[in-house]
Amino acid sequence: MTPGFVNYWEHEITKPEGPQYSFAQKMVELPKVVFSRTLNSLDGRNVRVENGDLKATVNQLKRGLAWTSLFIAVQRWSLR
């Protein structure tokens, strides 16, 4: 799911005349944190992958990042 999401918006910013261009710029510029047990890296601007303890990492992010950051959980059930 996540590679497709990132690739989609990265592709949309290559089309300045497209209807989603303005929104795509925001999506690409927004910091994104991907929680994964299977990915170690992910191509894309402003994307970082976290593989450590989910709870500890989220607490660290809450202290350090603005709430405008986008958190993507590759394995959503880990958040429950």
Secondary structure by P-SEA (a helix, b strand, c coil): caaaaaaaaaaaaacccccaaaaaaaaaacbbbbbbccccccccccbbbbcccaaaaaaaaaacccccbbbbbccccccc
